[in-house]
Amino acid sequence: MQSLYTLYSLKKRTLALVVLVSFLFCALIIRLFVVQIINGKDLQLRATDQWTRDLSIVAPRGDIYDTTGSRLAVSYTTYNVYVRAREVENAEEVSKQLSSLLGLNYLDVYQKVIKKNVSETLIKLQISPELAEIIYQKQLAGVYLAESVGRYYTYGNLLSQVLGFVSVDNVGQSGIESQYNSYLTGVDGYSFTQSDLQGKEIGGTLRYYVPATKGADITLTVDSKMQLILEQALEKAMIEQKSKSVTGLVMNCKTSELLAISSKPSFDLNEIPRDNLTQLFEQSRIKAITDVYEPGSTFKILTLAAALEAGVVDENDTFYCSGSRVVDGVKIKCWRSRGHGSQTLQEGLANSCNCVFMELALRLGVDRFYEYMQKFGLGQKTGIDILGEASGILMDKNLVKNVDLARMGFGHAVAVTPIQLLNIVCGILNNGKLSTPNIVSNVTDCLGNSLLSNTNQVKGQIVSEQTSQTICKMLSVVTNKEGDCTFIEGYDVGGKTGTAQKYDETGHIAQGKYISSFIGTYPASSPEYVVMIMVDEPGAGAYYGSVVASPYGKEVLSGILTYKNIPKDNEKVTIEYVEMPDVTGCSLADASLVLKEIGICFETDGGGDRVLKQLPPVGTQLAKGDTVVLLT
């Protein structure tokens, strides 16, 4: 019995040992599986981090191009300076050299050079390649240079609000740089070197280099030549009109692509005023997209389109303007207090008569007026591919009275953004087809693959082709006061001016503050280019759009025609030039006769019968058909 017990006990012990060993092997295998398979990559990265030191290689941002292929924003190579304190042999000498070369405080640099509790310390970002070469030639132990990227804007302050700018870390902060930052940002690379336990580089060991990948390129619809033409005109308007700000746009009427857009004052993108955040914020805003204003007479194009399309008016209809009209017991004045008398629809548009457009709005009625305005997209965002767009302001239809409707007819009691108004006008003039405006044409990666492409998106037919053609013809007559093709000698140009009062923060009219505007089209019969100029608070004496904004719209259109080498529509047209006579002190009737005799149009400011002041002054060269202002 004893031997059987001993044998049985031995078997039990052997089995237990086998089970234990098997368990240990299984545990070991499981552990090895976890270490090598599940956590393998993570542990490899940790190990690599312990025995190597790396410097980041910043990826270049993608370039931004205009529609002609000119580069507007580019990246260029710079270098970041680092110090690895454990490798520094002479801290005082290194600190002295770096502080002198980099223009830094010696003590600040010294504190970083002796900071051995970190593997490396940044001394300065983005130094020039020339300075980097000088530092490299000095062979300072423990000093390293890492390739980085800076941002350069080819034309300085051209298109500054739209392009935007980046931070020192190459992160987009405004404009296209911010909105499309995820596309423009590349993938950083790295440079690895093997190091010992203390973090010192081991000489003669392998180096690893992972190159950076450049970000995607963006092509805009903007034409830099047209942009330059526009900005030069806006700068001139700022100076001559002593205005608070000036905004301008050029749009392709067929596609609603923005060809130029700007606001002045602006700033140089290579010299960003970061020390004045108020100024930076104000001048970075794309006012044509973000700001709303009461449009005044340029809005009459919309009222006219709705009235013609609804059939409540005919080109042969006549109207009478006494200088004002009473609606709901409220007297609403025409801009010309003496009135325009009897006039046709065409003459009413040419005279920009408020009474005519009050009548058109009232004929439409609230329901039909709102039906068309909402069809045009009033009070809605256009959908342009720029962030920060405002939607404009359209009163609640249920609250609108006839007196409000009458004012809306000539562009008061309603607010729009410049891009919204211009896009609607383009839709009306482009055979009635309203499109979504855009400024980004396409985005392509570094291999040339398209990541994003914008094409013309037609929203719908807002008026008929017949209505569109009628308005094109009428705008041509409005602009060419002395006959066909005389606004710009030999070219068939259409257009409409506008003048609107501004409101203060309490909602009351701000005395003496106006917005003067002009919308011009070419060719008038079937527009391809549409230009808008808006002068905010002109301070040179005049404020009518025909005097303040129209000349600069004419300048922009003339520049585009020259740039595009577009031949004249009528080579036989010649414009006569005359000198502005002295009519101060004359009665308004006598001044009117003098100006009419030499072919000059005029607008009056004031309710008197005697001319107190004239703009422009005596002797100014004027083309026949130009408009002057008489203060009575």
C-alpha positions as CSV (number, residue, x, y, z in Angstrom):
1,M,0.0,0.0,0.0
2,Q,2.9,2.3,0.9
3,S,4.5,2.0,-2.6
4,L,1.2,2.6,-4.3
5,Y,0.6,5.8,-2.3
6,T,4.1,7.0,-3.1
7,L,3.7,6.4,-6.8
8,Y,0.3,8.2,-6.9
9,S,1.8,11.1,-5.0
10,L,4.7,11.4,-7.5
11,K,2.3,11.4,-10.4
12,K,0.3,14.2,-8.8
13,R,3.4,16.3,-8.2
14,T,4.6,15.7,-11.8
15,L,1.2,16.7,-13.2
16,A,1.2,19.9,-11.1
17,L,4.7,20.7,-12.3
18,V,3.7,20.2,-15.9
19,V,0.6,22.3,-15.4
20,L,2.6,25.1,-13.7
21,V,5.3,25.0,-16.4
22,S,2.6,25.1,-19.1
23,F,0.9,28.0,-17.5
24,L,4.2,29.9,-17.3
25,F,4.9,29.2,-20.9
26,C,1.4,30.3,-21.9
27,A,1.8,33.5,-19.8
28,L,5.1,34.1,-21.4
29,I,3.7,33.6,-24.9
30,I,0.8,35.9,-24.1
31,R,3.1,38.5,-22.8
32,L,5.4,38.2,-25.8
33,F,2.3,38.6,-28.0
34,V,1.2,41.7,-26.2
35,V,4.7,43.2,-26.2
36,Q,5.6,42.4,-29.8
37,I,2.2,42.4,-31.6
38,I,-0.2,44.6,-29.7
39,N,2.2,47.2,-28.1
40,G,5.1,46.6,-30.5
41,K,4.8,49.8,-32.5
42,D,4.3,52.0,-29.5
43,L,7.3,50.5,-27.7
44,Q,9.4,50.9,-30.8
45,L,8.5,54.6,-30.9
46,R,9.4,54.9,-27.2
47,A,12.7,53.2,-27.7
48,T,13.4,55.4,-30.7
49,D,12.6,58.5,-28.7
50,Q,15.1,57.4,-26.0
51,W,18.0,56.7,-28.2
52,T,17.5,59.4,-30.8
53,R,17.0,63.2,-31.0
54,D,14.9,64.7,-33.7
55,L,14.3,68.2,-35.2
56,S,11.0,68.9,-37.0
57,I,11.1,70.0,-40.7
58,V,8.2,72.3,-41.2
59,A,6.2,71.6,-44.4
60,P,5.8,74.5,-46.9
61,R,2.2,75.8,-47.1
62,G,0.6,75.5,-50.5
63,D,0.8,78.5,-52.8
64,I,-2.1,80.7,-53.7
65,Y,-2.5,81.7,-57.3
66,D,-4.7,84.1,-59.3
67,T,-6.7,83.0,-62.3
68,T,-3.8,83.8,-64.7
69,G,-1.3,81.7,-62.8
70,S,0.5,84.5,-60.9
71,R,1.5,83.5,-57.4
72,L,-0.1,85.7,-54.7
73,A,1.2,83.9,-51.6
74,V,4.2,81.6,-51.4
75,S,6.4,79.8,-48.9
76,Y,10.1,80.3,-48.5
77,T,12.8,78.6,-46.5
78,T,13.7,79.9,-43.1
79,Y,15.5,78.2,-40.1
80,N,14.8,77.8,-36.4
81,V,17.7,77.9,-34.0
82,Y,17.8,75.3,-31.1
83,V,20.3,74.6,-28.3
84,R,21.0,71.2,-26.7
85,A,22.4,72.3,-23.4
86,R,24.1,69.0,-22.6
87,E,26.2,69.3,-25.7
88,V,27.3,72.9,-25.2
89,E,31.0,73.2,-24.3
90,N,31.3,76.9,-23.6
91,A,27.9,78.3,-22.5
92,E,29.2,81.9,-22.2
93,E,30.7,82.0,-25.8
94,V,27.6,80.3,-27.3
95,S,25.3,82.8,-25.5
96,K,27.4,85.7,-26.6
97,Q,27.5,84.7,-30.3
98,L,23.8,83.8,-30.5
99,S,22.5,87.0,-28.7
100,S,24.7,89.1,-31.0
101,L,23.8,87.5,-34.2
102,L,20.1,87.1,-33.5
103,G,19.6,90.5,-31.7
104,L,18.5,88.8,-28.4
105,N,19.1,89.6,-24.8
106,Y,22.3,87.9,-23.6
107,L,20.9,86.8,-20.2
108,D,17.8,85.3,-21.8
109,V,19.9,83.3,-24.2
110,Y,22.3,82.2,-21.4
111,Q,19.4,80.9,-19.3
112,K,18.4,78.6,-22.2
113,V,21.9,77.5,-23.0
114,I,22.5,76.2,-19.5
115,K,19.1,74.6,-19.1
116,K,20.2,70.9,-19.0
117,N,17.0,69.4,-17.7
118,V,15.5,69.5,-21.1
119,S,16.8,67.9,-24.3
120,E,16.6,71.0,-26.4
121,T,15.4,74.6,-26.2
122,L,14.2,76.9,-29.0
123,I,16.2,80.1,-29.3
124,K,14.5,81.8,-32.3
125,L,12.1,81.0,-35.0
126,Q,12.4,81.8,-38.7
127,I,15.7,83.4,-39.3
128,S,16.9,84.0,-42.9
129,P,19.0,81.5,-44.8
130,E,21.9,84.0,-44.9
131,L,22.0,84.3,-41.1
132,A,21.6,80.5,-40.7
133,E,24.7,80.1,-42.9
134,I,26.7,82.4,-40.7
135,I,25.7,80.5,-37.5
136,Y,26.5,77.2,-39.2
137,Q,29.9,78.3,-40.2
138,K,30.8,79.1,-36.6
139,Q,30.3,75.4,-35.7
140,L,29.0,76.1,-32.2
141,A,28.8,72.9,-30.2
142,G,25.2,72.2,-29.1
143,V,23.6,74.7,-31.5
144,Y,21.3,73.2,-34.2
145,L,19.4,74.6,-37.1
146,A,16.1,73.2,-38.3
147,E,14.6,74.0,-41.6
148,S,11.4,75.9,-41.4
149,V,9.0,77.9,-43.6
150,G,8.0,81.6,-43.8
151,R,5.1,83.2,-45.7
152,Y,5.6,85.8,-48.4
153,Y,2.9,87.8,-50.2
154,T,4.1,88.7,-53.7
155,Y,2.1,91.9,-54.0
156,G,2.2,93.2,-50.4
157,N,-1.1,94.9,-49.7
158,L,-2.9,93.6,-52.8
159,L,-6.0,91.5,-52.0
160,S,-5.0,91.7,-48.3
161,Q,-8.4,91.1,-46.8
162,V,-9.2,88.0,-48.9
163,L,-5.8,86.4,-48.8
164,G,-5.5,86.9,-45.0
165,F,-2.3,86.0,-43.1
166,V,-0.7,83.3,-40.9
167,S,0.7,83.2,-37.4
168,V,4.5,82.7,-36.8
169,D,3.7,79.0,-36.6
170,N,2.2,79.0,-40.1
171,V,-1.4,78.6,-39.0
172,G,-3.9,80.6,-41.0
173,Q,-5.5,83.4,-39.0
174,S,-7.8,85.2,-41.5
175,G,-9.1,85.1,-45.0
176,I,-8.3,82.3,-47.4
177,E,-5.3,81.3,-45.3
178,S,-7.6,80.5,-42.4
179,Q,-10.7,79.2,-44.2
180,Y,-8.6,76.7,-46.3
181,N,-5.9,76.1,-43.7
182,S,-6.5,72.3,-43.7
183,Y,-5.8,72.2,-47.5
184,L,-2.8,74.7,-47.4
185,T,-1.1,73.0,-44.4
186,G,1.4,70.3,-45.4
187,V,2.8,67.3,-43.5
188,D,5.9,68.0,-41.4
189,G,9.1,66.0,-41.8
190,Y,11.8,65.1,-39.3
191,S,15.5,64.7,-39.0
192,F,16.7,62.0,-36.5
193,T,20.2,61.5,-35.0
194,Q,21.3,58.8,-32.5
195,S,22.2,60.0,-29.0
196,D,23.5,58.6,-25.7
197,L,21.8,58.3,-22.3
198,Q,22.4,62.0,-21.6
199,G,21.0,63.1,-25.0
200,K,24.4,63.8,-26.6
201,E,24.7,63.0,-30.3
202,I,26.8,59.9,-31.0
203,G,29.3,60.7,-33.7
204,G,29.6,58.5,-36.7
205,T,26.1,57.0,-36.3
206,L,23.3,56.9,-38.8
207,R,21.1,59.9,-39.5
208,Y,17.5,59.5,-40.6
209,Y,15.7,62.1,-42.8
210,V,11.9,62.2,-43.4
211,P,11.1,64.9,-45.9
212,A,8.2,67.3,-45.5
213,T,5.2,67.2,-47.9
214,K,4.0,70.5,-49.2
215,G,0.4,71.6,-48.7
216,A,-2.2,71.9,-51.5
217,D,-2.2,74.9,-53.9
218,I,-5.3,77.1,-54.3
219,T,-6.2,79.0,-57.4
220,L,-8.6,81.9,-57.1
221,T,-11.0,83.4,-59.7
222,V,-9.3,86.8,-59.0
223,D,-7.3,88.4,-61.8
224,S,-4.3,90.2,-60.2
225,K,-4.2,92.8,-63.0
226,M,-7.8,93.7,-62.5
227,Q,-7.3,93.7,-58.7
228,L,-4.4,96.2,-59.2
229,I,-6.6,98.4,-61.4
230,L,-9.4,98.3,-58.7
231,E,-7.1,99.0,-55.8
232,Q,-5.4,101.9,-57.5
233,A,-8.9,103.5,-58.1
234,L,-9.9,102.9,-54.5
235,E,-6.7,104.5,-53.1
236,K,-7.4,107.5,-55.3
237,A,-11.0,107.7,-54.1
238,M,-9.9,107.5,-50.4
239,I,-7.6,110.5,-50.9
240,E,-9.7,112.7,-53.2
241,Q,-13.0,112.1,-51.5
242,K,-11.6,112.1,-47.9
243,S,-13.8,109.1,-47.1
244,K,-13.9,106.8,-44.1
245,S,-13.5,103.7,-46.3
246,V,-14.0,102.6,-49.9
247,T,-15.1,99.2,-51.2
248,G,-15.0,97.8,-54.7
249,L,-15.8,94.6,-56.6
250,V,-15.4,93.4,-60.2
251,M,-17.6,90.3,-61.1
252,N,-17.9,88.2,-64.2
253,C,-21.6,88.7,-65.0
254,K,-21.9,85.3,-66.8
255,T,-20.5,83.1,-64.0
256,S,-20.6,85.3,-60.9
257,E,-16.9,84.7,-60.4
258,L,-15.2,87.5,-58.4
259,L,-12.4,89.0,-60.5
260,A,-11.4,91.7,-58.0
261,I,-12.5,92.7,-54.5
262,S,-11.0,95.1,-52.0
263,S,-11.6,97.6,-49.3
264,K,-9.5,100.6,-48.3
265,P,-7.7,101.3,-46.0
266,S,-5.8,98.1,-45.9
267,F,-2.4,96.9,-44.9
268,D,0.8,95.2,-46.3
269,L,0.6,91.4,-45.6
270,N,4.3,91.3,-45.2
271,E,4.2,94.0,-42.5
272,I,1.1,93.0,-40.5
273,P,0.2,95.6,-37.7
274,R,0.0,92.9,-34.9
275,D,0.7,95.6,-32.3
276,N,-2.6,97.3,-33.0
277,L,-5.3,94.6,-32.9
278,T,-8.2,97.1,-33.3
279,Q,-6.7,98.3,-36.6
280,L,-5.8,94.8,-37.7
281,F,-9.4,93.5,-37.1
282,E,-11.0,96.5,-38.8
283,Q,-8.8,96.3,-41.9
284,S,-8.9,92.5,-42.1
285,R,-12.7,92.5,-42.5
286,I,-13.9,91.7,-46.0
287,K,-16.5,94.5,-45.9
288,A,-18.1,93.6,-49.2
289,I,-19.0,90.3,-47.6
290,T,-19.6,91.1,-43.9
291,D,-21.1,94.6,-43.8
292,V,-24.7,95.6,-44.6
293,Y,-25.8,99.0,-45.8
294,E,-28.8,100.8,-47.2
295,P,-28.2,100.8,-50.9
296,G,-30.2,103.7,-52.2
297,S,-30.7,104.2,-55.9
298,T,-28.7,101.2,-57.1
299,F,-31.5,99.1,-55.6
300,K,-33.9,100.7,-58.2
301,I,-32.6,98.1,-60.7
302,L,-34.3,95.4,-58.6
303,T,-37.5,97.3,-58.2
304,L,-37.5,98.0,-62.0
305,A,-36.9,94.3,-62.8
306,A,-39.7,93.1,-60.5
307,A,-42.2,95.7,-61.9
308,L,-41.4,94.8,-65.6
309,E,-41.5,91.1,-64.9
310,A,-44.9,91.4,-63.0
311,G,-46.3,93.5,-65.9
312,V,-47.3,96.4,-63.7
313,V,-45.3,98.9,-65.8
314,D,-44.5,99.4,-69.5
315,E,-41.6,101.3,-71.1
316,N,-44.2,103.7,-72.5
317,D,-45.7,104.6,-69.2
318,T,-45.3,108.2,-68.0
319,F,-45.0,109.5,-64.4
320,Y,-45.1,112.9,-62.7
321,C,-42.8,114.0,-60.0
322,S,-43.6,117.2,-57.9
323,G,-40.7,116.7,-55.6
324,S,-42.5,114.5,-53.1
325,R,-45.3,112.1,-52.5
326,V,-47.6,111.5,-49.5
327,V,-48.0,107.8,-48.5
328,D,-50.0,106.8,-45.4
329,G,-50.0,110.4,-44.4
330,V,-46.2,110.7,-44.6
331,K,-44.5,113.0,-47.0
332,I,-41.6,111.2,-48.8
333,K,-39.3,113.5,-50.7
334,C,-37.6,112.9,-54.0
335,W,-33.9,113.7,-53.9
336,R,-34.7,116.7,-56.2
337,S,-36.9,118.9,-54.1
338,R,-38.1,120.9,-57.1
339,G,-39.3,117.7,-58.7
340,H,-38.7,116.2,-62.2
341,G,-42.1,117.0,-63.7
342,S,-43.5,114.6,-66.3
343,Q,-41.2,111.8,-67.4
344,T,-41.1,108.4,-69.1
345,L,-40.0,105.2,-67.3
346,Q,-36.6,105.6,-69.0
347,E,-36.3,109.2,-68.0
348,G,-37.3,108.3,-64.4
349,L,-34.5,105.8,-64.2
350,A,-32.0,108.3,-65.8
351,N,-33.2,110.9,-63.3
352,S,-33.1,108.4,-60.5
353,C,-36.5,109.8,-59.5
354,N,-37.7,108.5,-56.1
355,C,-41.3,109.2,-56.9
356,V,-41.3,106.9,-60.0
357,F,-39.9,104.0,-57.9
358,M,-42.3,104.6,-55.1
359,E,-45.1,104.2,-57.7
360,L,-43.6,101.0,-59.0
361,A,-43.3,99.5,-55.5
362,L,-46.9,100.4,-54.7
363,R,-48.2,99.0,-58.0
364,L,-46.5,95.7,-57.1
365,G,-48.0,95.7,-53.6
366,V,-46.4,94.1,-50.5
367,D,-47.0,90.4,-51.5
368,R,-45.7,90.6,-55.0
369,F,-42.8,92.9,-54.0
370,Y,-41.7,90.4,-51.4
371,E,-42.2,87.5,-53.8
372,Y,-39.7,88.9,-56.1
373,M,-37.3,90.2,-53.5
374,Q,-37.2,86.7,-51.9
375,K,-36.8,85.2,-55.4
376,F,-33.8,87.5,-55.9
377,G,-32.3,86.3,-52.6
378,L,-32.7,89.4,-50.6
379,G,-32.3,88.8,-46.9
380,Q,-30.4,85.6,-47.7
381,K,-26.7,84.7,-47.9
382,T,-25.4,84.3,-51.5
383,G,-23.4,81.2,-50.5
384,I,-20.1,82.7,-51.6
385,D,-17.1,80.5,-50.6
386,I,-15.8,83.1,-48.0
387,L,-16.5,82.9,-44.3
388,G,-18.3,85.6,-42.4
389,E,-21.0,86.5,-45.0
390,A,-23.9,88.5,-43.7
391,S,-27.4,87.9,-45.0
392,G,-28.7,91.5,-45.3
393,I,-31.9,92.7,-43.7
394,L,-35.4,92.5,-45.1
395,M,-38.4,93.6,-42.9
396,D,-40.9,91.0,-41.8
397,K,-43.6,91.2,-44.5
398,N,-46.4,91.2,-41.9
399,L,-45.1,94.5,-40.5
400,V,-44.6,96.3,-43.8
401,K,-47.0,99.3,-44.4
402,N,-47.4,101.2,-47.7
403,V,-45.0,103.9,-46.5
404,D,-42.3,101.2,-45.9
405,L,-43.0,99.7,-49.3
406,A,-42.7,103.1,-51.0
407,R,-39.3,103.6,-49.3
408,M,-38.1,100.2,-50.2
409,G,-38.9,101.0,-53.9
410,F,-36.0,103.4,-54.0
411,G,-33.5,101.4,-51.8
412,H,-34.4,102.7,-48.3
413,A,-35.7,100.6,-45.4
414,V,-33.8,97.6,-46.6
415,A,-30.1,96.5,-46.1
416,V,-27.8,94.5,-48.3
417,T,-24.2,93.5,-48.5
418,P,-22.3,94.7,-51.6
419,I,-21.7,91.2,-52.8
420,Q,-25.4,90.4,-52.4
421,L,-26.6,93.4,-54.4
422,L,-24.0,93.0,-57.1
423,N,-24.8,89.3,-57.5
424,I,-28.5,90.0,-57.8
425,V,-27.8,92.7,-60.4
426,C,-25.6,90.2,-62.3
427,G,-28.4,87.6,-62.2
428,I,-30.9,90.2,-63.6
429,L,-28.5,91.2,-66.4
430,N,-27.4,87.7,-67.3
431,N,-30.6,86.8,-69.1
432,G,-32.3,86.5,-65.7
433,K,-30.1,83.6,-64.4
434,L,-29.0,84.0,-60.8
435,S,-25.8,82.1,-59.8
436,T,-23.8,81.4,-56.7
437,P,-20.7,83.7,-56.5
438,N,-17.3,82.2,-55.9
439,I,-13.7,83.2,-55.4
440,V,-11.9,79.9,-55.2
441,S,-11.6,78.1,-58.5
442,N,-9.8,74.9,-57.5
443,V,-7.5,73.2,-55.0
444,T,-4.8,70.8,-56.1
445,D,-2.3,68.7,-54.1
446,C,1.4,68.5,-54.7
447,L,0.9,65.8,-57.4
448,G,-1.6,67.9,-59.3
449,N,-4.7,66.0,-58.2
450,S,-7.8,68.1,-57.8
451,L,-9.1,68.1,-54.3
452,L,-11.8,70.8,-54.8
453,S,-13.3,72.4,-57.9
454,N,-15.9,75.1,-58.1
455,T,-18.1,75.5,-61.2
456,N,-20.9,77.9,-62.1
457,Q,-23.9,76.9,-60.1
458,V,-27.1,78.5,-61.4
459,K,-29.7,78.9,-58.7
460,G,-32.6,79.7,-60.9
461,Q,-34.3,82.0,-63.4
462,I,-35.3,85.1,-61.5
463,V,-36.6,87.2,-64.5
464,S,-37.2,86.5,-68.2
465,E,-34.7,87.1,-70.9
466,Q,-36.9,89.9,-72.3
467,T,-36.9,91.7,-68.9
468,S,-33.2,91.3,-68.7
469,Q,-32.6,92.7,-72.1
470,T,-34.9,95.7,-71.5
471,I,-33.0,96.6,-68.3
472,C,-29.6,96.2,-70.0
473,K,-30.8,98.7,-72.7
474,M,-32.2,101.1,-70.1
475,L,-29.0,101.2,-68.1
476,S,-27.0,102.0,-71.2
477,V,-29.2,105.0,-71.8
478,V,-28.8,106.1,-68.2
479,T,-25.0,106.1,-68.4
480,N,-24.4,107.4,-71.9
481,K,-26.2,110.7,-71.3
482,E,-24.7,112.4,-74.4
483,G,-25.5,109.5,-76.7
484,D,-24.3,105.9,-77.5
485,C,-20.9,104.9,-76.1
486,T,-20.0,108.3,-74.5
487,F,-19.6,107.3,-70.8
488,I,-16.3,105.8,-71.9
489,E,-15.4,107.0,-75.3
490,G,-16.4,104.4,-77.9
491,Y,-17.6,101.7,-75.5
492,D,-21.1,100.6,-74.8
493,V,-21.3,100.9,-71.0
494,G,-24.3,100.7,-68.7
495,G,-24.7,101.8,-65.1
496,K,-26.5,103.2,-62.2
497,T,-25.5,105.5,-59.3
498,G,-26.8,105.5,-55.7
499,T,-26.7,107.7,-52.7
500,A,-28.0,106.6,-49.3
501,Q,-28.0,108.1,-45.8
502,K,-26.4,106.3,-42.9
503,Y,-28.0,105.5,-39.5
504,D,-26.4,105.9,-36.1
505,E,-26.4,103.3,-33.3
506,T,-29.9,104.5,-32.1
507,G,-31.4,103.9,-35.5
508,H,-31.8,107.6,-36.4
509,I,-30.4,109.2,-39.6
510,A,-26.8,110.2,-39.1
511,Q,-26.7,113.8,-40.3
512,G,-24.1,114.5,-43.0
513,K,-23.1,110.9,-43.4
514,Y,-23.8,109.1,-46.7
515,I,-22.8,106.1,-48.7
516,S,-22.2,106.9,-52.4
517,S,-22.2,104.0,-54.9
518,F,-22.0,103.1,-58.6
519,I,-22.6,99.9,-60.5
520,G,-21.2,99.8,-64.1
521,T,-21.6,97.1,-66.8
522,Y,-19.8,96.2,-70.0
523,P,-20.9,95.6,-72.6
524,A,-24.2,97.1,-71.7
525,S,-26.2,94.9,-74.2
526,S,-25.0,91.7,-72.6
527,P,-22.7,92.4,-69.7
528,E,-19.5,90.4,-69.1
529,Y,-17.9,92.7,-66.5
530,V,-19.9,94.3,-63.7
531,V,-18.1,96.8,-61.4
532,M,-19.3,98.2,-58.1
533,I,-17.7,101.1,-56.2
534,M,-19.0,102.2,-52.7
535,V,-17.6,105.3,-50.9
536,D,-18.4,105.4,-47.2
537,E,-18.8,108.9,-45.7
538,P,-17.2,111.0,-48.4
539,G,-15.8,114.2,-46.8
540,A,-14.7,116.4,-49.8
541,G,-18.0,118.3,-50.1
542,A,-20.1,116.2,-52.5
543,Y,-21.9,112.9,-51.6
544,Y,-24.0,112.1,-54.7
545,G,-23.0,108.7,-56.3
546,S,-22.8,110.4,-59.8
547,V,-20.1,112.7,-58.6
548,V,-18.3,110.7,-55.8
549,A,-18.4,107.1,-57.0
550,S,-19.1,107.1,-60.7
551,P,-15.7,108.6,-61.8
552,Y,-13.8,105.7,-60.1
553,G,-16.1,103.1,-61.6
554,K,-15.4,104.7,-64.9
555,E,-11.6,104.5,-64.2
556,V,-11.9,100.8,-63.3
557,L,-13.9,99.9,-66.4
558,S,-11.5,101.9,-68.6
559,G,-8.5,100.0,-67.0
560,I,-10.1,96.6,-67.7
561,L,-10.9,97.5,-71.3
562,T,-7.3,98.6,-71.8
563,Y,-5.9,95.5,-70.0
564,K,-8.0,93.1,-72.1
565,N,-7.3,95.0,-75.3
566,I,-11.0,95.2,-76.1
567,P,-11.6,97.2,-79.3
568,K,-14.1,100.1,-79.3
569,D,-17.7,99.3,-80.0
570,N,-18.0,102.5,-82.0
571,E,-14.7,104.0,-83.4
572,K,-16.5,107.1,-84.6
573,V,-17.6,108.4,-81.2
574,T,-15.6,111.3,-79.9
575,I,-16.1,113.1,-76.6
576,E,-15.8,116.9,-76.3
577,Y,-14.2,118.3,-73.2
578,V,-15.2,121.6,-71.6
579,E,-14.1,123.7,-68.6
580,M,-16.3,124.0,-65.6
581,P,-17.7,127.6,-65.7
582,D,-18.2,129.8,-62.6
583,V,-21.9,129.7,-61.7
584,T,-21.6,130.6,-58.0
585,G,-23.9,133.5,-57.1
586,C,-26.1,132.8,-60.1
587,S,-29.8,131.8,-59.8
588,L,-30.4,128.1,-60.3
589,A,-32.3,128.8,-63.5
590,D,-29.4,130.8,-65.0
591,A,-26.8,128.2,-63.8
592,S,-29.0,125.5,-65.4
593,L,-29.0,127.3,-68.8
594,V,-25.2,127.8,-68.7
595,L,-24.5,124.2,-67.9
596,K,-27.0,122.8,-70.4
597,E,-25.5,125.0,-73.1
598,I,-22.0,123.3,-72.7
599,G,-23.5,119.8,-72.2
600,I,-22.9,119.3,-68.5
601,C,-25.5,117.6,-66.2
602,F,-26.0,118.8,-62.6
603,E,-27.5,117.8,-59.4
604,T,-28.5,120.2,-56.6
605,D,-28.0,120.0,-52.9
606,G,-30.3,122.3,-50.9
607,G,-33.7,123.9,-51.4
608,G,-32.7,127.4,-52.4
609,D,-32.8,129.2,-55.8
610,R,-29.3,130.6,-55.8
611,V,-26.0,128.7,-56.2
612,L,-23.7,129.1,-53.1
613,K,-21.0,126.6,-54.1
614,Q,-20.1,124.4,-57.0
615,L,-18.3,121.0,-57.2
616,P,-15.9,120.8,-59.0
617,P,-14.3,124.2,-58.9
618,V,-14.0,126.6,-61.8
619,G,-11.6,125.5,-64.7
620,T,-11.9,121.8,-64.1
621,Q,-11.7,119.8,-67.3
622,L,-15.0,117.9,-67.8
623,A,-16.3,115.6,-70.6
624,K,-19.7,116.5,-72.0
625,G,-22.3,114.5,-70.1
626,D,-20.4,114.6,-66.8
627,T,-22.4,115.5,-63.7
628,V,-21.6,118.3,-61.3
629,V,-23.1,119.4,-58.0
630,L,-24.6,122.8,-57.2
631,L,-25.1,123.7,-53.6
632,T,-28.0,126.1,-53.3
